[in-house]
Structure formats: C-alpha cells, structure tokens
Amino acid sequence: MKQKSIIGLALAGLLIFGTYSAAVAAGHDPVRQITEGRCISGAFLTHSTNVGAVAADADTSDEVSINNFSSPSAINATTLTSSNIIVNSSFETQSGGVPNNWRTNVYGINNASFSAVSGYNSATAARVDISSYTSGDGDWYHDAVPVTSGQYYVYSDYYRSNVTTRAILGITDGSGTTQYINLASTPASSVWAKYAVDFFIPQNITTAVVFHPLAAKGWLETDANSLTTARSQSFNRALVSVTFDDGWKSIHDNALPVLKRDNLPSTQYLVSGYLGTNKSYMSAADVYDFAHSGSEIASHTVDHVDLTQQTTKNLQFELTRSKADLTKCFGTVTDFAEPLGTYNAVTEAALAKSYSTARSTDVGFNTADSTNPYALKVQNVSSTTTDAQISAWIDTAKLNRVWLILVYHQIDTNSGQYARTPQDFASDMQSLKASGVKVSTIRDAYAEVKPQLVKAAK
C-alpha cells in the first residue's frame, strides 16, 4: 500500500470523530501537533550534518543580478525582424589579425588567453583558454548594439567547450549605468552545439551586449553569434508563482500572514535536513501551516549542496531522500529547486526521474516556446529590489502572457542581500494582488502551461 502523509491519516481520523473543527476553534490544531511530534522526532526527517547553529543563506553565492525593470511595453509585432544585429558575427572581417567589432576581456583572477580557430560554419571561431583559475572569467565580446525597451530578443551561438558555461546579458541605460544578468547555463560539448536563450529588454535600456564567457579552468570556442528580435509564444494567460528557498523561520513568521491576508499560495522549497534543527529554520509544524493554507511543499535537497559536484550515489540521496521525507510528512512532493542555481545534463536527467519541474536561478520569463521544466527561469527578489521592479515584472508577465516566478529567501530586517523586509514583502504582494494576474503554485502553474508548450524553432 502506498505511504500516505501524516496530515492525511491524522485528519481522516479526526474527521471521523468530528473533533477536528472543534479543536481548531478552541485554539488547538491536533494535526499540527502530530506533524511536529512525528516528523521532528526523527521518525521521518533525515537531519543534515551541514547546518550550523545559525546558518547563512548559501544560495546567495550563485544568485544573479536583479533586472532593473520599469513598466514594459507590449510586444509590437510590426517591428519584429529576423536580422542579426551583431556585426561581424562569425569573426570573418579582420584588421591586423583581430576580428572587427570584437574585444577581449579578463575579469577576476585567472590567466585567460585568446586565439582564433577553425569555425563551425566559417573559417574562424573565437577561443578562450584558462589554465589557472581563481575567480572571474575571460571572454570575447561584441560591440554594444542598440536595443528596444520591452522587446523580446533571442541570442544564440554555436560552441564547443570542455566545461559548463553560461551567457551573461549586459544592459546599459540612458545614463550609462550597466547591469549584468546571468542567463541560462549550457553543458560541455566536444562537438559544435547550439546555445540559445531568450529575454525581454527592460524599459529605459538603450544598448546591450551578450557575453559567452569561460569561468573555469578549461577552454571554450564560439562562432555564429546571433542576436535577433522575435515574438514570444504566449500562454493562454499570465501566471505568477511566489516561491521561497531554504525554509527560513522568518518566512513562516512574516510572509505567511501576508499570504493569508491576500489569499495567495506559495511554493516552499525546503532543505529537508534543516527543518527543526535550530531557531533559524521552520519546524515541521511551521511547514504544516503552509500546507494547510494552500501552499505547495517542494524539495531543495537534504543538505543544500551543489548537485553538479556530487557522486552518483550522493546525487540520488539528495534528490530522493528529501522527496521521501517531505512526502511522508506533508504529502506528495513533485517539484524541486536547485541549490546554488547549478545544474547540468546529469542532474537534469536525475531530476526527471523524481520531479515534474526544477526551478533554477536563471533570470527570465517562462514562455510557451522557451520553458525548460528542469531549468525554470525566475526573477530573484533582493533587499534592493524596488516597488517599480516588482510592478514591472508583473506587468511584463501580464502584457505578454508569460509565466513569472518570483524567488524570495528570508523575510526579515537583517542586512543580507537576499533578505526582504516584511514591509517590502507586504507591498510586493499587494501589487501582485492588485494586478489581477493569476497566482499559482509551481505545481499548478506547470500543470496549466504544460499542454501549451511548443518546440522552439531551430
């Protein structure tokens, strides 16, 4: 017989005897007490050996920059073009042996070197080699190109590399301020493979550069770089999911009352091994409060580790034990968030065996032609995110009928980069509620959009 959750078994028994409603009315929730007692006793939850007395938010080590969105414009189909706006996209035009309209850059502590090699579909491709690496990256990058606010763009190139890489979008506004936003990662490939990623350009942005850097010991070759305007494939309606990472106690104490006030569900990505270990993290009873109020309980591993650095055995443990423990305590778990935002082909394959989706920290919006269920795109909310940014993300989703996923961590007044104050969070949710956009858990949103997904054009 399949294992049923504690909540389901206990609630069924209490309903039979007609005592549950009376107990709650009297200020006691027996199911909450059962959940707390049995889960935290060690009967179901496997405690992590990594958690300290007061844990830090490890997710911030790989979080990405925050898009500076203000109110976007709806996509205007009459302005769309398939022309590549990157000049000298295959490095064929050169002066003195150096490709025109291209530059090289070394950032951080590494010994990146640059050369020209035989290309994918041309005589020349750009190569970066790093044999000594501490931090930063090395890259070839094209001249900045003019872009249109509110427009949807697709960047692509062909690459070969012996390590995982990811593109970075650099956007500059009219005052000359530049922001850098991490885009999707792509696995190593010994043969030429196509990399493609899409994004919306924020309001007030005038120029953009898409970098495809090397940020590790190894090598990377790129060719046939392309940046074009396009029309995103919309869903039937806009969707927003409000998600939280790690299971911080402050989420329960400060976010849950706001979510209840506005009747908004959330998805709680929990590090199962941290629950009930100290006052910084939720107890099982706290998690029950979320489940009981309509939020989704999802997995964020047992120990909050980089999945791409695990042995096969450890990878399976982190994925399956967290799911099994949380399911026994709170009901079926179907969704996952990748600690540190890292993933590759191996982790995606493993995740697909246990979960319906995996949420990344890659910045963007999920569209009908770009949604990867095992690398869902997000907007990361930080202590410096403005009301205008929140409103703009919501407006972008609403105008273009795409799926926006918001990522929160602590909801408190500490000085951490990814701590959102209770006041700011309440304002965020008020804006979301007022927008009229449908707010769904990750599970419910994916169930809605899955039949609408289309294959992106090659």
N, C-alpha and C positions, 0 to 999 in steps of 0.2 A: 504493500500500500504506500502511496506517495506520502512524504512527510508534509504535514500541514503546519502552518505557522502557529506560534503560541497565541497570537491575537485571535486567530480564527477559532481555535479549540476552546480557549477560555471564554470568548464572547458567546459561542454557541451554548456552552454550559450555563452561563449566567442568564441568557435569554430564556432558556427552558424554564428556569425557576423564577423568571420575572423580577430579578433583583438588580439587574444592571442599571436601569434608569433610576431606580430609587437610590442606589448607592451614589451615582454621579450627582444626583440632585442634592444629596446630603454632603457633597464636597469630597467624596472618595471615589476613586476610579480603580476598581479591583483589577481590571485587565492591565492597567499601567503598572500596578504593584507586582503582578505576576510576571510581566515582561521584565521589569527591573530585577526581580529576585532571581529568575532562572537564567537570563542572559548573562548578567554580570557575575553570577556565581562561578562562571567558568564552564557551565554545562554546555554552552553553545559557542560563546565568543572566544576566539583564539587571541590572546593578548600579544601585542607587538613587543619585541625586545628593543625597538629603536626609540620609543618615546621617552623623553626626559621628564624631569619634574614639571617644567613648564616649556612645552615645545614651541619652536619657532615655526613660522609659516614657510615650509620648504618650497612650496610652489613658486615663490617669487624668483627663484634662481633662473627660471626659464620663461617667465612671463614676458609678454611683448608690449611694445609701446602702445599707448592709447590713441586711437584716431581722434583728431580734433574736428568732429563733425558739428556743423551748424545746419540749419534747415536745408535739406537737399532739394533738388528739382526732380520732377518725374522724368523718366527717360523719354526723349523725343525721337520717335522712330525716323523722322525725316532727316535727322542729322547723322544717321549711322553710316559708317563706311568700313570697308574691309581693308583699306590701305594701311600698310605697315608704317608707323610714324618714327621708327628707329632708323636713323640714317646709317648707311654702310653696315647693314645688319649681319652680313657674313664676312666682314673684315677684308673684303676684296680690294677696296681702294686704299692705297697706302702712300705715305710720303716719307722717304728716307727709311723705309722698312717698318714704319709704325702705322697701324691702321688709323685712317682719318676718323674723327668724331668719337674716338675711344680713348680712355685713360686707364691707368692702373693705380691701385691704392693698397697700402698695407696699414692695417689698423690693429693696435694692440701689440702684444709681444709674440712675434713669430717671424720666420725668415722667408716669407712668400717670395717666389721668383716667377717671372712671366716669360712666356715664349709663344711662338706660332707653330702650329702643327697642321697636318692634313685634316681637312674638314669633313663634315657629314655629307653635304651635297655641294661642296665648293672646295676650292684649293686650300683655304685657310680656316683654321679654327683657333680660338684663344685658349691657352693652357695656363694653369696656376699649379705650382708645386710648393708644398710646405714639408720640410723635413724636421723642423724644430718648432714646437708649438706650445705656448702657454696660454694665450688669450687672443681675442680679436679675430681677424680674418684677412684674407687677401683676395682681390678681385679685379677683373676688367669691368669697366662700366661705361655705358654710352652717354653722350651728351644729354643734358636735360631736355625734355620735349614738352611743348605746351599741351595742356590737358583741359578738359571741360568739367566744371563742378557738376556733380550729380550724375555724371555719365558712368556707364558700366564699361570696363575695359577687360581685355584678356591678354595676358602676357604668356609667351611660350618660347622655348628654345629646344635644341637638341643637345644632349650632354652625354659625356662618359665620365665616370668617377669611381674611385675605389672606396669612397666613404659617403655617408648620408650628407646631403646638402639641403639648403632651403633658400628661397629667394627673399629679398628684402625690398620693400617699396619705400622710396624716399619721396616725400611730397613737400613742396615749398609754397608758402602763401605769398600774398602781395607784399608783405612786409619783409620778406626774405627769410622767415623762420622755417626751418626744415625739420620734419619729423620722420622717424624711421620705423616701419611697421613690418614685423616678421610675417611672411606668407607661408604657404604650405611647404613641408619638407618632402624630399624625394629620395628613394633609396639608391645605393650604389649600383652602377651598371657598367659592365665591361664592354658592352656594345652600345651604339648610339641609341638613346631612348628619348622620347618626347616628354618634356616637362611643360605643364600648362597650369595656370592659376588665374582666377578672376577677382575683380574688386571694383567697388564704387569709389569715385573720387569725391572727397568732401567739398563742401562749399568753401569758397574763398581760396582754393588751391589753384595755382597758376601753372606750375610745371611739375614734372615727375621724372624719376629715374628708377628703373628696376634693376637691382643688383642681383647677381647669382654668384655669391662668394664661396670660397673654401674656408672653413672654420675648424680645421683639424689637420693632423698630420696626414698627408696623402696627396692626391692630385685630382684635378678637375679640368675637363675640356668642354667648351661650349661653342655652339655655332647656330646659325639661322635664327637669330634673336628677333622676336616679333612682338609689337605692342599695337593692338587694334581696338577700336570701339566695337561694341556688339550690343545686342539686346539680350537681357537675361530672360530665361524661361521662368515665368511667374507661376506660383501656385494659385489655387482657387481663391485663397485669401491669405492675408498676412498672419503670421503666428509669432508669438514671443514666448520664450521659456526662461524662467528665472531660476538659476542654478547656484548652488553653494558648494564649496570644496572643503573637505577635511573633517567636518563635524565639530566645529568650534562651539563651545558653550554659549558664546555671545550671540551666535546665530539663533539659538533657541530663545534666549532671554530677550533679545532686542529686535530680531526680524520676525519671529513667529507672530507676535501680537499685531504687527503691521499687516502681515499677510492675511491673518484672520479678519482684521478690520476691513480690508479691501476685497476679501473673498478671492484671494489669488493663490493658486497652487504653486509649489516649487519642486525642484528635484534636488535632493540632498545626496551628494556624492561623499560617502563616508569611508574613512580609513578604519576598517572594522576593528583592527587591533588596538586602536587608540580609545575606543569608547569606554567610558567609565574608569580610565586609568588615572586621571587626576582632574582637578577642578577646571582645567583649560578646555576640556572636551565634554561633549554631551554624554550623559548616561543613557542606558537603554531606554529608560522611562522618558527621557527627553526626546529621543528618536520616535518613540511611540506617539508622543504628542503631535509630531509632524505627520506620521502615517495616519493618525486618527482624524486629522484636519484636512486630509485630501492631498497631501504632498507625496511625491514618489521617493522611495528609498532606493539608492543606487550605490554601486561599488566604486571605491577609489584605492583598491588593494588592501592587504593586511598591514603592510609596513611602510607605505609611501616610498617606494623605491623606483628607480629608473628601470623600466621594463626592458629597455634595449640592452641593458648591461647584465641581464640575468641568465643563468644557465637554463636549459630547457626545464629542468625539474623545479627550479625556483620560480620561473615564469608561471608554470602551471599552478604552483602553490598559491602565488599571489592572486591569480585570477579566480581559481576555483574555490579556495578556502574562504575568501572574503564573500563570494556569492553564496556559498553554502551556509555560512554563519549568519549572514544578514537575512537570508531566506527563512531559516529556522526561527529567527526572532521576529521578523516583521512582515513576512510574506514574500512572494516571488520577486526576485531581482532580475531585471532584464537589461539594464544599462550601466555604462562604465565611463569613468573619466581617467585619462592617462596622467599619472603623477609627472610633474615637471614638463608636461606637454610633449613628451618624447614618444615616438612610435616609429616602426619600420615595417617592412613586409612580413617579417617573422611574427611581430607582436600582433599585427592586423589579422594574420591567419589564426593565431591562437585565440584572439578575442572573438573572432567569428564563430568559434565552436561553443562559446558560452554566453555571448551577449548579442543583443539586437543592434546596439549602437555603442560607439566610443566617442566621447567628446574630447577634443584637443584644446590647445590654447592658441591655435592659428586664428589670426584675425580675419573676419569677413562675415558675409551673409550666406546662408544656405539657399541655393536656388534649385529649380527643378532640373537643371542640366549640370549642376556642379556639386550636388550633395554627395559626399562620401560618408556613408553611415559609420565608418570606423575612423573618421577624422573630421567630425563636425566642427564647423567654424564658429567663432564666438566674438563678442566684444567684452574685453576684460575691464571691469569697473575698479577704479583705484581711489585713493584718498583725494586725488586731484581732479577726478572726473567732474566736469561741470554739469549743471542742470541742462545747459544748451546741448551738450554732447549726448546726454541721455535722451533728450527730446528728439535730437537729430537721428539717432539710431532708430528710434521708434518710428519717426516719420519716413525714414528710408524703407523700413520694412513695410509700412502701410502703403506708401506710394507705389512700390514696385512688387508688392505681394510676395515677399520672400520671408524666410524664417530667421528671426533674430534670436540668438542665445546670449543672455547676459550671465557673466561669471562674477560671483562675489566670494569673499573669504570672511574674515572677521567683520562683525558689525559692532564696533565699539569705538572708543575715543583714543586708542593708543596711536603711536606715531608711525606705525608700519605703513609701507607704501600701499598695501592692498587691504588696509582696514578702512571700512566705510563707516562714518558716524551714524548713529541711529537716526539723527535728524535728516541727514542726506538720504539715507535709505528710505525713510518715510516719504520724502519728497519725490524720489525716483518712482516709488510705487504709485504715488498719487498721479504722476504724469502718465504712467502706464495705464492706470485705471481710466483716466480721463480720455485717453486716446481712442478707446473703444476697440482696440486690437485684441483679438482672441489670445488669452494667456493659457498655455497648456504645459503640462509636464513633458519632459523629453519623450517618455513612453507614448503619451497620447499624441504629441505633435508628429512623431515619426510614423505612427500608425496612420495618421491623416495624409502625410505627404508621400509616403512610400508608393502608393499606386500612381502618383502623379510624376514620379521621377522619369526623366528621359535621358538617353545617352547623349553625351556632349559630342559635337561634331569633331571629327579627327582632322 
